Amino acid sequence: MSNVLALPGCQTQPLASYLKALGVFRLVAEQKDPQARCYWQENGFYLVSSLDAPALEQFFLREYQPTPILAPWNGQTGFFPKDKGNTLTQVRNSTTVRFQSYREAIEIALTIVHEMGLQKQPSEKGKKRLLVKLRNQLPDPALPWLDTCSLIADEEIKFPPLTGSGGNDGNLEFSRTFMQRLLDLIKKDQGTPQPEADVLLQASLFGEILPGLSFKGSIGQFHPLAAGGVNAHPGFQADSRVNAWDFVLMMEGLILFRAGSTRRYEHTAPGELAYPFTVRASAVGYGSASATDRARAELWVPVWTTPVGLKGLQSLFSEGRAKVKKRTAQTGVDFARGLSNLARQRGIHAFVRYSFLERNGLSYFAIPLGQFAPQQQPQVDLLADIDSWLMSLRRTNSETSPASVRNAYRYLEESIFQLACGKESLLEVLIALGAMEAALSRSLKFTLEKGIKPFPTIWGKAYERAKQWLVALATDEPEFRLALALAGRPLMRQRLVKVREKRRGKTIRLEWAEENDPITTWQQGSLTTNLLHLLQREAIEQQQQSKAESSQSSEEQADMASQAQESSQASMRPKAYASLSDVAAWINGNVDEVRLEAILRGLCLLKIPDQPVPFEPHLPPDLPPAFGVLVNVHSGLVKWGEQKVEVKRVPNLLGQLTAGDCFSAMTLVLHRLRADGLPIGLHEGIHEPPERTRRMGAALAFPLTLGQREKLILPLLKANHDLSPANCSFANCSFL
């Protein structure tokens, strides 16, 4: 008959409590009931076995045989002449059958140490020789701890972060402390429990509150609150308070985290340390995250709600590696990306994230950073398109990088982490990518020195990948729609950053431009100012092109015309168009410029496929008719019905709009239109506030179709009376 036993003393947090739960289950399954199973429910641990509560207590008090946990490579363990070896000696000289495996392991370890002639803690080279001999000669019960806290990979010794530096965390030596706590609980000769061992066990397993118990010793990095020190008590300082059973069972639970070495088949690099659910730390995803955080590693421990046996649990921990597509997760951000696949394959309900952060001086503590329930995130799969670039960027990011680059990189990692956890959208990741490229472009010298390549444009065959991104990115906000229209302009990405397309045969590659390349117009300032600069630069380039063409011979002009026909005309026209309602919102100041520019930078990383023209049956009444005139004149072509009139360029028009002088700008425009035979029903004395005028000028950068421009100019051409400044609105045109 199986009993379902709740162990409220074992919780998912802190890490010491989680490890204690694993230790309880492992020992019961190995030494008492091989059919035992376990699971978590509401962060509490449940044991399914043949033992009820009294039987479980009696097992640990009178039958439990400790795992031989030894670390002869560390100092102060009792294996060397100058060590304080009282603890080791007591266990070695014990007579109880419960310590028999321990005694055998100690004798073999001492023999190896003596044969090697070690008088003190060995050097790195000697430590490796010692570990090899121990691995070959120690009895089987002692090997799990050896594999938990050390690994010999190729020519190097590696120590998993969960057990510090080889079973040693600062002044706390795990194996010696483990034996001390065992002697506090078990009499070394009779094997019976020490006084208070029973009530300490009740407190440890069942969360009993028993005042006046003897708590002593240290628990190291696994339980920050129990470690004592400043601010660990209502007073100024507190001593550490550790239940001996908590430490013993925690150490027994650590055994499930046995290290291994992996080697990717396609590489010949040395084997890499593979520790269950352990990755390099990412300083993102928690409130106190800082670029200055010093962390040893991150640990994502699984929480499962379906009962599982020991073999299943061992299999889970032996394969405890999240995958990002085909590669193993390397950082906390990677692990968050691989959560859903790992949980789906292994039936995991949630993960508790721990980071071994430097706190309280130079000590490292396992700080819980939250519990994460895996969920399907189809948008996360799209990040595979940028994974190789992210990996190369990660390798170059360091403390010596410019502050702007480091900040942009942290922003990017934070956005990817939040997307993986379902707290942000893919659009926020794209915005962060655009900000990252902007930072690299501004720090071009650093970027070139580090060999960082421009971000690869996302598009795919027949634009199918870009279309998938756009579907996932789309939001119902004018900032997104306006940004999409701008991103579809020719050369828009090159205007923003110093990235250039270089054609080599049939291949187009992206490269960084020279510092003084004038194609990039973007500077520090508002989006309005930068759009006006963009328009002015385009006007200069058009004039330069006209002068160059006029200076060519007729044969050269014919060759140029032939080359122009051979080139794709589609690449020279916008891919997307703005809606007149969104343009009106921009002119009237109802658009967030900062967000629009941020989205624009991100969208420019996609090759925009042709977008449908916005359908608008009516003109927005709050769109100034002055803009309808300006956009038609700026385009150089006015159409109504079957008639088309080419309008000559108006000198200094953009200068007047940049200065916020609507009156002068409209006077120039209306004179030009009337000179070209297009009488417009607008009064010349049109005044607009300077900032609104500048936004109208900047709005000329939003692509509009010929039909949209016709819709704007047609009411003004048909008007049979002047629209005075007081009535200057499309809503006042009686024929609309």
HELIX and SHEET records of a PDB file:
HELIX    1   1 LEU A   15  GLN A   31  1                                  17    
HELIX    2   2 ALA A   53  GLN A   58  1                                   6    
HELIX    3   3 PHE A   59  GLU A   63  3                                   5    
HELIX    4   4 ASN A   86  ARG A   92  1                                   7    
HELIX    5   5 VAL A   97  PHE A   99  5                                   3    
HELIX    6   6 GLN A  100  GLU A  115  1                                  16    
HELIX    7   7 GLU A  124  GLN A  137  1                                  14    
HELIX    8   8 ASP A  140  ALA A  142  5                                   3    
HELIX    9   9 LEU A  143  CYS A  149  1                                   7    
HELIX   10  10 PRO A  161  THR A  163  5                                   3    
HELIX   11  11 PHE A  174  LEU A  185  1                                  12    
HELIX   12  12 ALA A  197  PHE A  206  1                                  10    
HELIX   13  13 GLY A  220  PHE A  222  5                                   3    
HELIX   14  14 PRO A  224  ALA A  227  5                                   4    
HELIX   15  15 ALA A  244  LEU A  254  1                                  11    
HELIX   16  16 LEU A  310  SER A  318  1                                   9    
HELIX   17  17 GLY A  332  ARG A  346  1                                  15    
HELIX   18  18 PRO A  378  ASP A  381  1                                   4    
HELIX   19  19 LEU A  382  ILE A  386  5                                   5    
HELIX   20  20 ASP A  387  THR A  396  1                                  10    
HELIX   21  21 ALA A  403  ALA A  420  1                                  18    
HELIX   22  22 LEU A  426  ARG A  442  1                                  17    
HELIX   23  23 LEU A  444  LYS A  450  1                                   7    
HELIX   24  24 LYS A  461  TYR A  463  5                                   3    
HELIX   25  25 GLU A  464  LEU A  473  1                                  10    
HELIX   26  26 PRO A  478  ALA A  487  1                                  10    
HELIX   27  27 MET A  492  LEU A  496  1                                   5    
HELIX   28  28 LEU A  527  SER A  550  1                                  24    
HELIX   29  29 SER A  554  GLU A  566  1                                  13    
HELIX   30  30 GLN A  569  MET A  572  5                                   4    
HELIX   31  31 LEU A  580  ILE A  587  1                                   8    
HELIX   32  32 GLU A  593  LEU A  603  1                                  11    
HELIX   33  33 PRO A  625  SER A  635  1                                  11    
HELIX   34  34 LEU A  653  THR A  658  1                                   6    
HELIX   35  35 CYS A  662  ALA A  675  1                                  14    
HELIX   36  36 PRO A  690  ALA A  699  1                                  10    
HELIX   37  37 LEU A  706  LYS A  718  1                                  13    
HELIX   38  38 PRO A  725  ASN A  727  5                                   3    
HELIX   39  39 PHE A  730  ASN A  732  5                                   3    
SHEET    1   A 4 ASN A   3  GLN A  11  0                                        
SHEET    2   A 4 GLY A  44  SER A  49 -1                                        
SHEET    3   A 4 ARG A  37  GLN A  41 -1                                        
SHEET    4   A 4 VAL A 308  GLY A 309 -1                                        
SHEET    1   B 2 LEU A 151  ALA A 153  0                                        
SHEET    2   B 2 GLU A 156  LYS A 158 -1                                        
SHEET    1   C 2 ASN A 168  ASP A 169  0                                        
SHEET    2   C 2 LEU A 172  GLU A 173 -1                                        
SHEET    1   D 2 GLY A 229  VAL A 230  0                                        
SHEET    2   D 2 GLN A 237  ALA A 238 -1                                        
SHEET    1   E 2 GLY A 260  THR A 262  0                                        
SHEET    2   E 2 GLU A 272  ALA A 274 -1                                        
SHEET    1   F 4 THR A 278  VAL A 279  0                                        
SHEET    2   F 4 ALA A 295  VAL A 303 -1                                        
SHEET    3   F 4 ALA A 350  ARG A 359 -1                                        
SHEET    4   F 4 SER A 363  PHE A 372 -1                                        
SHEET    1   G 2 LYS A 323  VAL A 324  0                                        
SHEET    2   G 2 ARG A 327  THR A 328 -1                                        
SHEET    1   H 2 VAL A 499  ARG A 504  0                                        
SHEET    2   H 2 THR A 507  TRP A 512 -1                                        
SHEET    1   I 2 LEU A 637  TRP A 640  0                                        
SHEET    2   I 2 GLN A 643  GLU A 646 -1                                        
END                                                                             
